[in-house]
Amino acid sequence: MMSSLQQVNPRVKGIRVSPGPLPALCFLQGVQKPFKEVTDISSGDPHKAGMKPISFVRQVLAVCLYPELLKNKNLPLDVRLRAERLLDACDGGDVASSGISYVRQRIAEFITRRDAGVPSYPQNIFICAGFQMTLMIVVKMLSSEEGETPTDNAGVTLVPYHLREDKGWTVDLEELHRAVKTDRSSIEEVIRFAATEGLLLLVDEVYQDSVFQQGRKFISYKKVLFEMGQEYSDRMQLASFHSLSNAVMGECGLRAGYMELVNMDPEVILVVDNLLCTYITTPVTGQLALELMVNPPKAGDPSYDTYTQVRE
């Protein structure tokens, strides 16, 4: 029974959440501000902040949820064809705990293309209800259930930038450029460090399709790992994460993401699959949206121009 707070798991009681949008709290104080409008991005929801949903995604999902729309000639042909293909891949209302096999295959194909031929396998892809869920699964496997945190050791790569005290705590542009410069050599350094210490490398790559600076492109840790030679590619363990919420699609409400495990023992893979069975399976709509994320309209498709305009 839980008739009093004392009977609640102390770890659960220790959970803290954000108190709410800070701007709203500030405005309640009635202090005049030197601006007229505020865009609230505290929720991390691009659509709530004003970004328009990608019509291709919403149209395909609408057809999947109401197949009668396949007969609607007002919808672009590529929308109807994609929806038909996805419906064929869904053989029922329920799906495996690790995700729809067709979607996992498409994700693996996307990763292989992205990494210029470095192979990805669908059996190493696990679909969950968002990035946090996949991360929780890995942390749960690493945890010894001792101490104040879920894991005995927690490591992050901190990239700070420093304000100039001698100039009234202003931002120095050179310092900012130094802080944000993340190139291949720094990725190699992280991989070498993790390999030396025998660490499992957890890689947050949810912003991989948000690289807009001219002359720069996204480089995955997995690609660099395999290009460093067999000393690393054959033994370095890695888990990478991607999600709908932080991608260009910005579909936070669909709650779907995936994790790829690299160089994991097959028995560990089985444990991950079993652990996923203890969670509610990711909603089918979110899984279908993942397929649309990794396989967007191509040049020449009816929806390509509209998709590109919204993306940019």
Contacts in CASP RR format, 6 or more apart in sequence:
PFRMAT RR
TARGET T0000
AUTHOR 0000-0000-0000
METHOD contacts of the structure
MODEL  1
MMSSLQQVNPRVKGIRVSPGPLPALCFLQGVQKPFKEVTDISSGDPHKAG
MKPISFVRQVLAVCLYPELLKNKNLPLDVRLRAERLLDACDGGDVASSGI
SYVRQRIAEFITRRDAGVPSYPQNIFICAGFQMTLMIVVKMLSSEEGETP
TDNAGVTLVPYHLREDKGWTVDLEELHRAVKTDRSSIEEVIRFAATEGLL
LLVDEVYQDSVFQQGRKFISYKKVLFEMGQEYSDRMQLASFHSLSNAVMG
ECGLRAGYMELVNMDPEVILVVDNLLCTYITTPVTGQLALELMVNPPKAG
DPSYDTYTQVRE
1 7 0 8 1.000
2 8 0 8 1.000
5 13 0 8 1.000
18 42 0 8 1.000
19 25 0 8 1.000
20 42 0 8 1.000
21 40 0 8 1.000
21 42 0 8 1.000
21 43 0 8 1.000
22 42 0 8 1.000
23 38 0 8 1.000
23 40 0 8 1.000
23 42 0 8 1.000
24 40 0 8 1.000
26 33 0 8 1.000
27 33 0 8 1.000
39 49 0 8 1.000
39 50 0 8 1.000
40 48 0 8 1.000
40 49 0 8 1.000
41 49 0 8 1.000
43 49 0 8 1.000
43 252 0 8 1.000
44 245 0 8 1.000
44 252 0 8 1.000
45 245 0 8 1.000
45 250 0 8 1.000
45 252 0 8 1.000
45 253 0 8 1.000
46 250 0 8 1.000
46 252 0 8 1.000
47 53 0 8 1.000
47 250 0 8 1.000
47 251 0 8 1.000
47 252 0 8 1.000
51 250 0 8 1.000
52 310 0 8 1.000
53 250 0 8 1.000
53 251 0 8 1.000
54 248 0 8 1.000
54 249 0 8 1.000
54 307 0 8 1.000
54 310 0 8 1.000
54 311 0 8 1.000
55 303 0 8 1.000
55 306 0 8 1.000
55 307 0 8 1.000
55 310 0 8 1.000
56 76 0 8 1.000
56 78 0 8 1.000
56 79 0 8 1.000
56 292 0 8 1.000
56 296 0 8 1.000
56 297 0 8 1.000
56 303 0 8 1.000
56 306 0 8 1.000
56 307 0 8 1.000
57 249 0 8 1.000
57 251 0 8 1.000
57 289 0 8 1.000
57 292 0 8 1.000
57 293 0 8 1.000
59 75 0 8 1.000
59 76 0 8 1.000
59 79 0 8 1.000
59 303 0 8 1.000
60 79 0 8 1.000
60 82 0 8 1.000
60 83 0 8 1.000
60 86 0 8 1.000
60 288 0 8 1.000
60 292 0 8 1.000
61 285 0 8 1.000
61 288 0 8 1.000
61 289 0 8 1.000
61 292 0 8 1.000
62 69 0 8 1.000
63 69 0 8 1.000
63 70 0 8 1.000
63 75 0 8 1.000
63 79 0 8 1.000
63 80 0 8 1.000
63 83 0 8 1.000
64 83 0 8 1.000
64 86 0 8 1.000
64 87 0 8 1.000
64 90 0 8 1.000
64 285 0 8 1.000
64 288 0 8 1.000
65 285 0 8 1.000
67 83 0 8 1.000
67 87 0 8 1.000
69 75 0 8 1.000
69 80 0 8 1.000
69 83 0 8 1.000
70 80 0 8 1.000
70 83 0 8 1.000
70 84 0 8 1.000
72 80 0 8 1.000
76 301 0 8 1.000
76 302 0 8 1.000
76 303 0 8 1.000
77 302 0 8 1.000
78 297 0 8 1.000
78 301 0 8 1.000
78 302 0 8 1.000
78 303 0 8 1.000
79 302 0 8 1.000
79 303 0 8 1.000
82 292 0 8 1.000
86 102 0 8 1.000
86 288 0 8 1.000
86 291 0 8 1.000
89 100 0 8 1.000
89 101 0 8 1.000
89 102 0 8 1.000
89 103 0 8 1.000
90 100 0 8 1.000
90 102 0 8 1.000
90 284 0 8 1.000
90 288 0 8 1.000
93 284 0 8 1.000
94 281 0 8 1.000
95 281 0 8 1.000
95 284 0 8 1.000
95 287 0 8 1.000
96 281 0 8 1.000
97 273 0 8 1.000
97 276 0 8 1.000
97 277 0 8 1.000
97 279 0 8 1.000
97 281 0 8 1.000
98 104 0 8 1.000
98 125 0 8 1.000
98 126 0 8 1.000
98 127 0 8 1.000
98 272 0 8 1.000
98 273 0 8 1.000
98 276 0 8 1.000
99 126 0 8 1.000
99 127 0 8 1.000
99 281 0 8 1.000
99 282 0 8 1.000
99 287 0 8 1.000
100 127 0 8 1.000
100 284 0 8 1.000
100 287 0 8 1.000
100 288 0 8 1.000
101 122 0 8 1.000
102 291 0 8 1.000
103 127 0 8 1.000
103 287 0 8 1.000
103 288 0 8 1.000
103 290 0 8 1.000
103 291 0 8 1.000
104 122 0 8 1.000
104 123 0 8 1.000
104 125 0 8 1.000
104 127 0 8 1.000
104 258 0 8 1.000
105 122 0 8 1.000
106 291 0 8 1.000
106 294 0 8 1.000
106 295 0 8 1.000
107 120 0 8 1.000
107 122 0 8 1.000
107 125 0 8 1.000
107 127 0 8 1.000
107 258 0 8 1.000
107 260 0 8 1.000
107 290 0 8 1.000
107 291 0 8 1.000
107 294 0 8 1.000
108 120 0 8 1.000
108 121 0 8 1.000
108 122 0 8 1.000
108 124 0 8 1.000
108 125 0 8 1.000
109 120 0 8 1.000
109 294 0 8 1.000
109 295 0 8 1.000
110 294 0 8 1.000
110 295 0 8 1.000
111 118 0 8 1.000
111 120 0 8 1.000
111 220 0 8 1.000
111 222 0 8 1.000
111 260 0 8 1.000
112 118 0 8 1.000
112 119 0 8 1.000
112 120 0 8 1.000
114 208 0 8 1.000
114 218 0 8 1.000
114 220 0 8 1.000
114 223 0 8 1.000
115 220 0 8 1.000
115 222 0 8 1.000
115 223 0 8 1.000
115 226 0 8 1.000
116 223 0 8 1.000
118 222 0 8 1.000
118 223 0 8 1.000
118 226 0 8 1.000
118 227 0 8 1.000
120 222 0 8 1.000
120 260 0 8 1.000
123 269 0 8 1.000
124 260 0 8 1.000
124 261 0 8 1.000
124 262 0 8 1.000
124 264 0 8 1.000
124 269 0 8 1.000
125 258 0 8 1.000
125 259 0 8 1.000
125 260 0 8 1.000
126 134 0 8 1.000
126 137 0 8 1.000
126 258 0 8 1.000
126 259 0 8 1.000
126 260 0 8 1.000
126 261 0 8 1.000
126 272 0 8 1.000
126 273 0 8 1.000
126 276 0 8 1.000
127 256 0 8 1.000
127 257 0 8 1.000
127 258 0 8 1.000
127 282 0 8 1.000
127 287 0 8 1.000
127 290 0 8 1.000
128 134 0 8 1.000
128 137 0 8 1.000
128 256 0 8 1.000
128 257 0 8 1.000
128 258 0 8 1.000
128 259 0 8 1.000
128 276 0 8 1.000
128 279 0 8 1.000
128 282 0 8 1.000
129 255 0 8 1.000
129 256 0 8 1.000
129 257 0 8 1.000
129 279 0 8 1.000
129 280 0 8 1.000
129 282 0 8 1.000
129 283 0 8 1.000
130 243 0 8 1.000
130 244 0 8 1.000
130 245 0 8 1.000
130 255 0 8 1.000
130 256 0 8 1.000
130 257 0 8 1.000
130 282 0 8 1.000
131 204 0 8 1.000
131 206 0 8 1.000
131 241 0 8 1.000
131 242 0 8 1.000
131 243 0 8 1.000
131 245 0 8 1.000
131 246 0 8 1.000
131 257 0 8 1.000
133 257 0 8 1.000
133 279 0 8 1.000
134 239 0 8 1.000
134 241 0 8 1.000
134 257 0 8 1.000
134 258 0 8 1.000
134 259 0 8 1.000
135 202 0 8 1.000
135 241 0 8 1.000
135 259 0 8 1.000
137 259 0 8 1.000
137 272 0 8 1.000
137 275 0 8 1.000
137 276 0 8 1.000
137 279 0 8 1.000
138 200 0 8 1.000
138 202 0 8 1.000
138 239 0 8 1.000
138 259 0 8 1.000
139 150 0 8 1.000
139 151 0 8 1.000
140 150 0 8 1.000
140 275 0 8 1.000
141 268 0 8 1.000
141 271 0 8 1.000
141 272 0 8 1.000
141 275 0 8 1.000
142 151 0 8 1.000
142 200 0 8 1.000
143 150 0 8 1.000
143 151 0 8 1.000
143 152 0 8 1.000
144 151 0 8 1.000
144 152 0 8 1.000
146 152 0 8 1.000
157 190 0 8 1.000
159 179 0 8 1.000
159 180 0 8 1.000
159 182 0 8 1.000
160 179 0 8 1.000
161 171 0 8 1.000
161 175 0 8 1.000
161 176 0 8 1.000
161 178 0 8 1.000
161 179 0 8 1.000
161 180 0 8 1.000
162 172 0 8 1.000
162 175 0 8 1.000
163 169 0 8 1.000
163 170 0 8 1.000
163 171 0 8 1.000
163 172 0 8 1.000
164 170 0 8 1.000
164 171 0 8 1.000
164 172 0 8 1.000
164 175 0 8 1.000
183 219 0 8 1.000
184 219 0 8 1.000
184 224 0 8 1.000
187 219 0 8 1.000
187 221 0 8 1.000
187 224 0 8 1.000
188 224 0 8 1.000
188 228 0 8 1.000
190 201 0 8 1.000
190 221 0 8 1.000
191 201 0 8 1.000
191 221 0 8 1.000
191 224 0 8 1.000
191 225 0 8 1.000
191 228 0 8 1.000
191 232 0 8 1.000
191 236 0 8 1.000
192 232 0 8 1.000
193 199 0 8 1.000
194 200 0 8 1.000
194 201 0 8 1.000
194 236 0 8 1.000
195 231 0 8 1.000
195 232 0 8 1.000
195 235 0 8 1.000
195 236 0 8 1.000
200 237 0 8 1.000
200 238 0 8 1.000
200 239 0 8 1.000
201 221 0 8 1.000
201 236 0 8 1.000
201 237 0 8 1.000
201 238 0 8 1.000
201 239 0 8 1.000
202 239 0 8 1.000
202 241 0 8 1.000
203 220 0 8 1.000
203 221 0 8 1.000
203 222 0 8 1.000
203 238 0 8 1.000
203 239 0 8 1.000
203 240 0 8 1.000
203 241 0 8 1.000
204 241 0 8 1.000
205 218 0 8 1.000
205 220 0 8 1.000
205 221 0 8 1.000
205 240 0 8 1.000
205 241 0 8 1.000
205 242 0 8 1.000
206 241 0 8 1.000
206 242 0 8 1.000
206 243 0 8 1.000
206 245 0 8 1.000
206 246 0 8 1.000
206 247 0 8 1.000
207 246 0 8 1.000
207 247 0 8 1.000
208 218 0 8 1.000
208 220 0 8 1.000
208 242 0 8 1.000
208 247 0 8 1.000
209 218 0 8 1.000
209 247 0 8 1.000
209 248 0 8 1.000
210 246 0 8 1.000
210 247 0 8 1.000
210 248 0 8 1.000
211 217 0 8 1.000
211 218 0 8 1.000
220 240 0 8 1.000
221 238 0 8 1.000
221 240 0 8 1.000
222 238 0 8 1.000
222 240 0 8 1.000
222 260 0 8 1.000
222 262 0 8 1.000
225 232 0 8 1.000
225 233 0 8 1.000
225 236 0 8 1.000
225 238 0 8 1.000
225 262 0 8 1.000
226 233 0 8 1.000
227 233 0 8 1.000
233 263 0 8 1.000
234 263 0 8 1.000
235 263 0 8 1.000
236 262 0 8 1.000
236 263 0 8 1.000
237 261 0 8 1.000
237 262 0 8 1.000
237 263 0 8 1.000
237 264 0 8 1.000
238 261 0 8 1.000
238 262 0 8 1.000
238 263 0 8 1.000
239 259 0 8 1.000
239 260 0 8 1.000
239 261 0 8 1.000
239 262 0 8 1.000
240 259 0 8 1.000
240 260 0 8 1.000
240 262 0 8 1.000
241 257 0 8 1.000
241 258 0 8 1.000
241 259 0 8 1.000
242 257 0 8 1.000
242 258 0 8 1.000
243 256 0 8 1.000
243 257 0 8 1.000
243 258 0 8 1.000
244 250 0 8 1.000
244 251 0 8 1.000
244 252 0 8 1.000
244 253 0 8 1.000
244 254 0 8 1.000
244 255 0 8 1.000
244 256 0 8 1.000
244 257 0 8 1.000
244 286 0 8 1.000
244 289 0 8 1.000
244 290 0 8 1.000
244 293 0 8 1.000
245 251 0 8 1.000
245 252 0 8 1.000
245 253 0 8 1.000
245 255 0 8 1.000
247 293 0 8 1.000
248 311 0 8 1.000
249 289 0 8 1.000
249 292 0 8 1.000
249 293 0 8 1.000
251 286 0 8 1.000
251 289 0 8 1.000
254 283 0 8 1.000
254 285 0 8 1.000
254 286 0 8 1.000
254 289 0 8 1.000
255 282 0 8 1.000
255 283 0 8 1.000
255 286 0 8 1.000
256 282 0 8 1.000
256 283 0 8 1.000
256 286 0 8 1.000
256 287 0 8 1.000
256 289 0 8 1.000
256 290 0 8 1.000
257 282 0 8 1.000
257 290 0 8 1.000
258 290 0 8 1.000
261 268 0 8 1.000
261 269 0 8 1.000
261 272 0 8 1.000
264 272 0 8 1.000
296 307 0 8 1.000
297 303 0 8 1.000
297 304 0 8 1.000
297 307 0 8 1.000
298 304 0 8 1.000
END
